[in-house]
Structures are given as structure tokens and as C-alpha cells.
Amino acid sequence: MDCFKKELEDDKIFLWSSGLDAFQAEKVMETLQKLAQDGHTVICSIHQPRGSVYAKFDDIVLLTEGTLVYAGPAGKEPLTYFGNFGLGL
């Protein structure tokens, strides 16, 4: 991986990565999903995930220019939410 950093602090794991190709991003997300399923809290920032990566999220927070525009379940719920404002696909 081009840029990869991990720090341990009081039983918390902080992971930074960038420059991942699609395969590497998928593998990192699979690992984070397993950690979440084991009861760990996982907070992740990702830019333009492919569909298979997005499908691994339970909940999302969407920001635009630093302003919160959506917080809630992932999946198709954001489409319904934005559709209520006439912003459907």
C-alpha cells in the first residue's frame, strides 16, 4: 500500500491509508467490517467508494463543504431521503 499507518492507543486502532487500488480498498473494508461485527466501533472516511465497498457500511454521515446533509442508515435510505427534497436520481 502506498501510504499506510497504524497506531495503537488505549485499545483503539487508528488506521490511515491512501492510494489504495480497488482490490486493496475492498480488503481493508472487509477487515474493518469484521472488526465492527466483533463489536468494535469503526469510523471511516472514504471518497467515492465503489458499490461493493459502500454495501459494507451500516450507517453513514454525508457532508458537503463541512456541513452535515445526511446521517443515518446506508443502503437505499439516503436516496429516499434526498428524493423527499426533489433530489432523486
C-alpha positions in Angstrom: 0.0 0.0 0.0 1.3 3.4 -0.9 0.6 5.1 2.4 -0.4 3.0 5.4 -0.2 3.9 9.1 -1.5 2.2 12.2 -1.3 3.5 15.8 -2.4 1.8 19.0 -3.8 3.9 21.8 -5.7 2.6 24.8 -7.1 -0.4 22.9 -8.1 1.8 20.0 -6.7 1.3 16.5 -6.2 4.2 14.2 -5.6 3.4 10.6 -4.7 5.8 7.8 -4.4 4.7 4.2 -4.4 6.4 0.9 -3.5 5.5 -2.7 -5.3 2.1 -2.5 -6.4 0.5 -5.7 -9.9 -1.1 -5.8 -8.7 -4.5 -4.6 -6.8 -3.1 -1.7 -9.7 -0.9 -0.6 -12.0 -3.9 -0.7 -9.7 -5.9 1.5 -9.3 -3.1 4.0 -13.0 -2.6 4.2 -13.6 -6.3 4.7 -11.2 -6.2 7.7 -13.0 -3.2 9.1 -16.3 -4.8 8.6 -15.1 -7.9 10.6 -13.9 -5.6 13.4 -17.3 -3.9 13.5 -19.1 -7.3 13.6 -16.9 -8.3 16.5 -18.2 -5.3 18.5 -15.6 -2.7 17.7 -16.6 0.8 16.7 -15.2 1.7 13.3 -15.2 5.2 11.9 -14.1 5.5 8.3 -13.8 8.3 5.8 -13.9 7.3 2.2 -14.2 9.2 -1.0 -16.4 7.8 -3.8 -16.5 4.2 -2.8 -17.4 1.5 -5.3 -20.7 -0.2 -4.8 -19.2 -3.3 -3.1 -17.4 -1.2 -0.6 -20.4 1.0 0.1 -22.5 -2.1 0.7 -20.3 -2.9 3.8 -21.5 0.2 5.6 -24.3 0.1 8.2 -24.7 3.8 8.8 -23.2 6.8 7.0 -22.7 10.5 7.5 -22.6 12.7 4.4 -21.0 16.1 4.4 -20.8 18.8 1.8 -18.3 21.6 2.4 -18.2 20.6 6.0 -22.0 20.8 6.6 -24.0 17.7 7.6 -26.5 16.8 4.9 -27.4 13.2 5.9 -26.8 10.9 8.9 -28.5 7.5 9.1 -28.7 4.1 7.6 -26.7 3.3 4.5 -28.2 1.3 1.6 -31.0 2.9 -0.3 -32.3 5.1 2.6 -30.2 8.2 1.5 -31.8 8.0 -1.9 -35.3 8.1 -0.3 -34.2 11.0 2.0 -32.8 13.1 -0.8 -35.8 12.2 -3.0 -38.0 13.9 -0.4 -36.3 17.1 -1.4 -36.7 16.5 -5.2 -33.0 15.4 -5.5 -33.6 11.9 -6.7 -31.6 10.1 -9.3 
